[in-house]
Amino acid sequence: MNVLIIYAHPNHESFNYAILRQVQNAVSKAHSVTTLDLYEQGFDPMLRFDEQHKRSDLAKNPETEKYRNLISKANHIIFIFPIWWSGMPAILKGFIDRVFAAGFAYSYKKTGLKGHLLGKSAWIITTHNTPSFVVPFAEDYGKVLKNQILKPCGISPVKLTGLTPVEKISDERRREFLDKISKTASGI
């Protein structure tokens, strides 16, 4: 199986990076794993529409072709990112806007969308500081990514793991979170 990890956090000393390393180490060596670190690769999240950049050409844009190819080859996609201000990092939002384009990830039907990424599954891992008792009621971009982007594009099933709160927890609790991530990743 081809596994693509899409990672969006600018600090390689962060807890998100520890999660990334845990996933990379725990996924079966029988799988081919590719990691796309959006910050490290300097992904340009800017969406441009002008005479040279037409919205209708997004699915054929040569600047994002390598990312479309990675997604096309992947059987399973893992997203790792923090929730900031109830949203995903701007670089990941720009990646979604530029890469998951009409004509590639989906097309319009008379009503709704037709997903083009059928046969793929995903796992979304988010970190945030929302108090755990508020999480079931909070709208965050882990849920938005799952229900309003990936599923309409045909990606299913999609598992969501939200780790919270992460900023002021003990090292022991962080280890528990990482053990949970490792256990799930080893089952892929």
Backbone as CSV, one residue per row, in Angstrom:
resi,resn,N_x,N_y,N_z,CA_x,CA_y,CA_z,C_x,C_y,C_z
1,MET,0.850,-1.181,0.000,0.000,0.000,0.000,0.890,1.237,0.000
2,ASN,0.463,2.254,-0.735,1.154,3.540,-0.758,0.492,4.479,0.250
3,VAL,1.281,4.942,1.208,0.795,5.840,2.249,1.447,7.203,2.036
4,LEU,0.634,8.238,1.981,1.119,9.610,1.868,0.803,10.340,3.155
5,ILE,1.829,10.893,3.791,1.641,11.720,4.991,1.774,13.175,4.566
6,ILE,0.752,13.975,4.849,0.793,15.414,4.580,0.894,16.100,5.934
7,TYR,2.038,16.723,6.171,2.371,17.291,7.481,2.432,18.813,7.374
8,ALA,1.787,19.507,8.313,1.745,20.968,8.262,1.990,21.570,9.646
9,HIS,3.244,21.693,10.014,3.641,22.423,11.222,5.049,22.956,10.980
10,PRO,5.307,24.232,11.294,6.599,24.827,10.948,7.765,24.482,11.877
11,ASN,7.498,23.844,13.010,8.555,23.631,14.003,8.844,22.141,14.172
12,HIS,10.054,21.736,13.869,10.436,20.333,14.006,10.784,19.955,15.443
13,GLU,10.539,20.847,16.368,10.712,20.534,17.786,9.345,20.438,18.477
14,SER,8.300,20.509,17.688,6.945,20.546,18.233,6.422,19.148,18.550
15,PHE,5.314,19.106,19.274,4.633,17.858,19.548,4.078,17.261,18.248
16,ASN,3.652,18.116,17.328,3.185,17.624,16.031,4.293,16.861,15.309
17,TYR,5.513,17.331,15.427,6.631,16.632,14.786,6.877,15.287,15.471
18,ALA,6.720,15.237,16.774,6.842,13.959,17.489,5.762,12.984,16.998
19,ILE,4.576,13.501,16.721,3.504,12.670,16.177,3.900,12.151,14.791
20,LEU,4.415,13.039,13.963,4.866,12.634,12.630,5.885,11.502,12.728
21,ARG,6.882,11.663,13.573,7.927,10.639,13.727,7.323,9.326,14.226
22,GLN,6.378,9.424,15.141,5.722,8.223,15.674,4.983,7.481,14.561
23,VAL,4.269,8.208,13.738,3.540,7.597,12.623,4.522,6.967,11.641
24,GLN,5.551,7.703,11.256,6.526,7.183,10.303,7.161,5.880,10.808
25,ASN,7.461,5.830,12.087,8.110,4.652,12.662,7.161,3.479,12.872
26,ALA,5.874,3.752,13.039,4.922,2.689,13.385,4.222,2.060,12.182
27,VAL,4.110,2.781,11.084,3.462,2.212,9.900,4.303,1.035,9.418
28,SER,3.634,-0.023,9.061,4.308,-1.251,8.622,5.324,-0.974,7.523
29,LYS,6.475,-1.609,7.632,7.537,-1.460,6.626,7.125,-2.117,5.305
30,ALA,6.034,-2.881,5.311,5.525,-3.479,4.072,4.906,-2.421,3.167
31,HIS,4.582,-1.254,3.730,3.978,-0.169,2.964,5.055,0.795,2.477
32,SER,4.773,1.449,1.388,5.621,2.527,0.890,5.082,3.829,1.485
33,VAL,5.920,4.546,2.229,5.483,5.763,2.916,6.230,6.972,2.349
34,THR,5.478,7.971,1.942,6.034,9.238,1.464,5.533,10.334,2.390
35,THR,6.442,11.187,2.856,6.056,12.307,3.718,6.200,13.604,2.940
36,LEU,5.134,14.376,2.940,5.126,15.695,2.326,5.032,16.715,3.449
37,ASP,6.169,17.323,3.786,6.240,18.361,4.819,6.066,19.701,4.102
38,LEU,4.876,20.273,4.195,4.549,21.465,3.416,5.465,22.648,3.719
39,TYR,5.819,22.840,5.000,6.701,23.960,5.347,8.118,23.700,4.853
40,GLU,8.605,22.492,5.082,9.971,22.157,4.678,10.129,22.250,3.164
41,GLN,9.108,21.867,2.430,9.171,21.925,0.968,8.903,23.319,0.420
42,GLY,8.510,24.239,1.301,8.247,25.602,0.855,7.035,25.696,-0.063
43,PHE,6.002,24.885,0.227,4.802,24.932,-0.599,4.220,26.342,-0.603
44,ASP,3.897,26.838,-1.786,3.286,28.165,-1.926,1.765,28.029,-1.824
45,PRO,1.163,28.495,-0.728,-0.290,28.335,-0.557,-1.126,29.390,-1.284
46,MET,-0.462,30.331,-1.924,-1.198,31.436,-2.551,-1.971,30.981,-3.779
47,LEU,-3.262,31.217,-3.747,-4.141,30.931,-4.867,-4.227,32.205,-5.693
48,ARG,-3.903,32.102,-6.968,-3.892,33.287,-7.829,-4.869,33.075,-8.989
49,PHE,-5.654,34.090,-9.254,-6.530,34.074,-10.427,-6.289,35.376,-11.188
50,ASP,-5.738,35.241,-12.377,-5.502,36.373,-13.256,-5.404,35.824,-14.683
51,GLU,-4.848,36.591,-15.603,-4.761,36.143,-17.001,-3.916,34.875,-17.151
52,GLN,-2.870,34.734,-16.352,-2.009,33.549,-16.431,-2.484,32.393,-15.555
53,HIS,-3.313,32.675,-14.577,-3.771,31.669,-13.618,-5.303,31.648,-13.603
54,LYS,-5.864,30.777,-14.406,-7.318,30.662,-14.485,-7.804,29.597,-13.508
55,ARG,-8.919,29.857,-12.872,-9.462,28.886,-11.930,-9.749,27.555,-12.629
56,SER,-10.204,27.616,-13.852,-10.523,26.399,-14.602,-9.284,25.574,-14.945
57,ASP,-8.094,26.144,-14.782,-6.846,25.438,-15.093,-6.161,24.837,-13.863
58,LEU,-6.760,24.995,-12.673,-6.105,24.511,-11.452,-5.745,23.029,-11.527
59,ALA,-6.595,22.200,-12.086,-6.357,20.755,-12.137,-5.233,20.383,-13.102
60,LYS,-4.776,21.351,-13.897,-3.692,21.091,-14.857,-2.453,21.947,-14.561
61,ASN,-2.466,22.667,-13.458,-1.369,23.571,-13.133,-0.071,22.783,-12.939
62,PRO,0.974,23.080,-13.703,2.236,22.339,-13.575,2.920,22.526,-12.211
63,GLU,2.634,23.642,-11.521,3.239,23.879,-10.205,2.754,22.879,-9.162
64,THR,1.563,22.342,-9.338,1.004,21.412,-8.350,0.901,19.977,-8.875
65,GLU,1.445,19.729,-10.049,1.353,18.396,-10.649,1.975,17.318,-9.763
66,LYS,3.135,17.602,-9.171,3.783,16.574,-8.338,2.917,16.212,-7.129
67,TYR,2.168,17.175,-6.601,1.294,16.900,-5.457,0.067,16.090,-5.888
68,ARG,-0.484,16.418,-7.050,-1.600,15.627,-7.579,-1.150,14.189,-7.825
69,ASN,0.073,14.023,-8.338,0.601,12.679,-8.583,0.751,11.898,-7.281
70,LEU,1.242,12.555,-6.228,1.379,11.885,-4.928,0.017,11.423,-4.409
71,ILE,-0.969,12.286,-4.530,-2.320,11.934,-4.069,-2.890,10.814,-4.932
72,SER,-2.693,10.876,-6.228,-3.206,9.836,-7.122,-2.620,8.469,-6.796
73,LYS,-1.335,8.425,-6.472,-0.659,7.153,-6.179,-0.992,6.608,-4.791
74,ALA,-1.411,7.474,-3.895,-1.659,7.060,-2.501,-2.933,6.238,-2.373
75,ASN,-2.841,5.194,-1.567,-4.031,4.432,-1.179,-4.609,4.987,0.117
76,HIS,-3.709,5.505,0.961,-4.097,6.014,2.277,-3.353,7.326,2.504
77,ILE,-4.070,8.355,2.927,-3.476,9.676,3.166,-3.626,10.013,4.641
78,ILE,-2.521,10.416,5.250,-2.524,10.812,6.661,-2.208,12.304,6.728
79,PHE,-3.078,13.055,7.356,-2.871,14.488,7.573,-2.497,14.693,9.032
80,ILE,-1.443,15.455,9.292,-1.036,15.791,10.658,-0.882,17.310,10.725
81,PHE,-1.685,17.937,11.596,-1.602,19.393,11.705,-2.262,19.874,12.996
82,PRO,-1.893,21.089,13.439,-2.550,21.686,14.604,-3.801,22.448,14.172
83,ILE,-4.717,22.583,15.099,-5.876,23.453,14.893,-5.515,24.790,15.532
84,TRP,-5.480,25.825,14.713,-5.182,27.171,15.187,-6.395,28.050,14.876
85,TRP,-6.934,28.719,15.890,-8.090,29.591,15.714,-9.222,28.831,15.006
86,SER,-9.447,27.606,15.413,-10.488,26.722,14.877,-10.271,26.336,13.417
87,GLY,-9.091,26.568,12.893,-8.814,26.237,11.500,-7.479,25.548,11.324
88,MET,-7.283,25.039,10.126,-6.003,24.417,9.798,-4.991,25.507,9.471
89,PRO,-3.692,25.201,9.547,-2.684,26.191,9.162,-2.930,26.678,7.725
90,ALA,-2.635,27.939,7.480,-2.885,28.543,6.163,-2.199,27.766,5.046
91,ILE,-1.032,27.222,5.307,-0.311,26.484,4.269,-1.087,25.239,3.845
92,LEU,-1.740,24.578,4.788,-2.540,23.401,4.452,-3.828,23.802,3.743
93,LYS,-4.449,24.883,4.173,-5.648,25.383,3.495,-5.311,25.746,2.056
94,GLY,-4.175,26.390,1.844,-3.739,26.720,0.484,-3.460,25.474,-0.340
95,PHE,-2.906,24.437,0.304,-2.654,23.171,-0.376,-3.985,22.568,-0.855
96,ILE,-4.973,22.554,0.021,-6.291,22.032,-0.334,-6.871,22.857,-1.491
97,ASP,-6.812,24.184,-1.376,-7.371,25.063,-2.409,-6.709,24.832,-3.764
98,ARG,-5.390,24.664,-3.773,-4.661,24.579,-5.032,-4.598,23.171,-5.611
99,VAL,-4.599,22.143,-4.759,-4.379,20.773,-5.233,-5.674,19.984,-5.360
100,PHE,-6.571,20.104,-4.409,-7.838,19.375,-4.458,-8.820,20.157,-5.334
101,ALA,-8.456,20.321,-6.576,-9.182,21.197,-7.497,-10.243,20.442,-8.293
102,ALA,-11.229,21.210,-8.752,-12.247,20.655,-9.651,-11.551,20.129,-10.902
103,GLY,-11.977,18.970,-11.330,-11.340,18.336,-12.481,-10.294,17.318,-12.058
104,PHE,-9.765,17.463,-10.860,-8.835,16.478,-10.315,-9.488,15.703,-9.175
105,ALA,-9.814,16.390,-8.084,-10.353,15.715,-6.895,-11.861,15.492,-6.990
106,TYR,-12.531,16.293,-7.776,-13.989,16.200,-7.890,-14.440,16.898,-9.162
107,SER,-15.701,16.706,-9.484,-16.352,17.486,-10.534,-17.757,17.804,-10.042
108,TYR,-18.349,18.789,-10.672,-19.696,19.205,-10.289,-20.733,18.322,-10.983
109,LYS,-21.748,17.943,-10.221,-22.913,17.254,-10.776,-24.064,18.256,-10.786
110,LYS,-25.190,17.830,-11.294,-26.357,18.713,-11.287,-26.630,19.199,-9.872
111,THR,-26.562,18.290,-8.909,-26.638,18.669,-7.495,-25.482,17.995,-6.778
112,GLY,-24.630,18.771,-6.184,-23.519,18.235,-5.413,-22.270,17.987,-6.232
113,LEU,-21.416,17.121,-5.684,-20.119,16.840,-6.287,-19.973,15.356,-6.583
114,LYS,-19.158,15.059,-7.573,-18.770,13.684,-7.856,-17.299,13.560,-7.479
115,GLY,-16.997,12.729,-6.484,-15.623,12.545,-6.047,-14.827,11.716,-7.041
116,HIS,-13.576,12.134,-7.269,-12.692,11.428,-8.189,-11.613,10.630,-7.457
117,LEU,-11.566,10.706,-6.139,-10.498,10.049,-5.381,-11.012,8.795,-4.682
118,LEU,-11.860,8.065,-5.367,-12.459,6.850,-4.821,-11.387,5.788,-4.570
119,GLY,-11.642,4.939,-3.581,-10.716,3.855,-3.268,-9.596,4.261,-2.332
120,LYS,-9.597,5.503,-1.899,-8.586,5.985,-0.957,-9.223,6.143,0.419
121,SER,-8.408,5.948,1.440,-8.852,6.181,2.811,-7.937,7.240,3.414
122,ALA,-8.326,7.747,4.577,-7.517,8.795,5.199,-7.603,8.718,6.715
123,TRP,-6.601,9.305,7.332,-6.551,9.469,8.781,-6.099,10.898,9.032
124,ILE,-6.881,11.629,9.783,-6.565,13.012,10.128,-6.173,13.039,11.603
125,ILE,-4.992,13.576,11.890,-4.520,13.717,13.269,-4.356,15.210,13.529
126,THR,-5.123,15.718,14.492,-5.020,17.135,14.832,-4.633,17.291,16.302
127,THR,-3.998,18.401,16.581,-3.726,18.793,17.965,-4.362,20.157,18.187
128,HIS,-4.836,20.370,19.386,-5.381,21.690,19.738,-5.505,21.801,21.242
129,ASN,-5.938,22.948,21.680,-6.045,23.221,23.114,-7.485,23.398,23.572
130,THR,-8.424,23.019,22.736,-9.827,23.097,23.111,-10.078,22.170,24.293
131,PRO,-10.717,22.649,25.338,-11.024,21.757,26.462,-11.822,20.551,25.968
132,SER,-11.499,19.371,26.482,-12.099,18.138,25.975,-13.626,18.122,26.089
133,PHE,-14.199,18.804,27.094,-15.656,18.796,27.223,-16.326,19.654,26.140
134,VAL,-15.579,20.538,25.470,-16.128,21.392,24.414,-15.986,20.725,23.042
135,VAL,-15.020,19.793,22.892,-14.687,19.203,21.594,-15.897,18.677,20.821
136,PRO,-16.840,17.950,21.450,-17.970,17.445,20.651,-18.825,18.535,20.005
137,PHE,-18.755,19.747,20.542,-19.583,20.837,20.037,-18.812,21.830,19.178
138,ALA,-17.496,21.713,19.166,-16.653,22.672,18.448,-16.536,22.281,16.979
139,GLU,-16.642,23.259,16.108,-16.411,23.031,14.684,-14.947,23.340,14.431
140,ASP,-14.200,22.322,14.052,-12.796,22.569,13.765,-12.458,22.000,12.398
141,TYR,-11.284,22.346,11.907,-10.929,21.962,10.562,-10.543,20.504,10.412
142,GLY,-10.385,19.754,11.495,-10.270,18.310,11.370,-11.589,17.762,10.868
143,LYS,-12.687,18.227,11.482,-14.021,17.796,11.063,-14.372,18.320,9.678
144,VAL,-14.014,19.560,9.406,-14.294,20.145,8.092,-13.535,19.378,7.012
145,LEU,-12.259,19.096,7.249,-11.469,18.343,6.274,-12.100,16.980,6.002
146,LYS,-12.515,16.315,7.056,-13.125,14.992,6.923,-14.438,15.041,6.144
147,ASN,-15.370,15.866,6.617,-16.741,15.824,6.122,-17.041,16.716,4.929
148,GLN,-16.292,17.794,4.762,-16.619,18.744,3.714,-15.591,18.806,2.596
149,ILE,-14.490,18.074,2.748,-13.470,18.073,1.688,-13.181,16.643,1.238
150,LEU,-12.678,15.817,2.139,-12.248,14.474,1.734,-13.404,13.585,1.291
151,LYS,-14.442,13.502,2.101,-15.569,12.628,1.739,-16.227,13.046,0.419
152,PRO,-16.513,14.333,0.179,-17.082,14.696,-1.123,-16.140,14.408,-2.303
153,CYS,-14.837,14.337,-2.033,-13.872,13.998,-3.084,-13.764,12.490,-3.282
154,GLY,-14.512,11.718,-2.495,-14.550,10.275,-2.661,-13.678,9.494,-1.707
155,ILE,-12.976,10.176,-0.811,-12.080,9.499,0.125,-12.881,9.001,1.322
156,SER,-12.864,7.673,1.502,-13.630,7.064,2.585,-13.137,5.636,2.795
157,PRO,-13.011,5.198,4.037,-13.359,5.890,5.272,-12.290,6.906,5.663
158,VAL,-12.699,7.832,6.516,-11.790,8.848,7.057,-11.873,8.779,8.572
159,LYS,-10.734,8.493,9.201,-10.649,8.447,10.665,-10.118,9.795,11.149
160,LEU,-10.675,10.294,12.238,-10.230,11.562,12.827,-9.773,11.319,14.254
161,THR,-8.547,11.691,14.539,-7.997,11.617,15.891,-7.635,13.029,16.323
162,GLY,-8.356,13.549,17.293,-8.063,14.874,17.827,-7.420,14.751,19.193
163,LEU,-6.226,15.267,19.335,-5.511,15.215,20.606,-5.619,16.568,21.285
164,THR,-6.235,16.584,22.451,-6.458,17.833,23.163,-6.556,17.593,24.661
165,PRO,-6.232,18.543,25.471,-5.416,19.717,25.175,-3.946,19.300,25.133
166,VAL,-3.146,19.958,24.346,-1.743,19.538,24.222,-0.732,20.543,24.761
167,GLU,-1.114,21.786,24.916,-0.121,22.806,25.286,0.415,22.642,26.709
168,LYS,-0.443,22.327,27.651,-0.008,22.321,29.047,-0.181,20.960,29.710
169,ILE,-0.018,19.890,28.922,-0.164,18.557,29.506,1.191,18.029,29.956
170,SER,1.158,17.019,30.791,2.383,16.423,31.316,3.087,15.591,30.242
171,ASP,4.362,15.329,30.470,5.118,14.463,29.567,4.501,13.069,29.532
172,GLU,3.982,12.636,30.670,3.347,11.319,30.727,2.121,11.274,29.809
173,ARG,1.316,12.332,29.826,0.128,12.384,28.965,0.540,12.440,27.485
174,ARG,1.620,13.161,27.185,2.117,13.200,25.804,2.532,11.798,25.350
175,ARG,3.208,11.057,26.228,3.599,9.685,25.893,2.366,8.818,25.642
176,GLU,1.321,9.022,26.444,0.075,8.275,26.233,-0.518,8.597,24.858
177,PHE,-0.525,9.874,24.494,-1.006,10.280,23.172,-0.178,9.611,22.077
178,LEU,1.148,9.640,22.224,2.028,9.052,21.212,1.844,7.537,21.127
179,ASP,1.617,6.894,22.256,1.345,5.445,22.250,0.051,5.147,21.489
180,LYS,-0.959,5.975,21.692,-2.238,5.819,20.993,-2.021,5.964,19.473
181,ILE,-1.234,6.957,19.093,-0.938,7.195,17.671,-0.177,6.003,17.102
182,SER,0.788,5.520,17.838,1.601,4.381,17.383,0.745,3.141,17.160
183,LYS,-0.149,2.886,18.080,-1.029,1.721,17.975,-1.909,1.809,16.730
184,THR,-2.479,2.980,16.485,-3.322,3.157,15.299,-2.486,3.041,14.025
185,ALA,-1.318,3.686,14.012,-0.463,3.667,12.806,0.014,2.256,12.483
186,SER,0.274,1.468,13.497,0.757,0.099,13.238,-0.334,-0.786,12.654
187,GLY,-1.587,-0.356,12.767,-2.699,-1.118,12.202,-3.034,-0.762,10.767
188,ILE,-2.295,0.162,10.201,-2.550,0.578,8.802,-1.997,-0.479,7.857
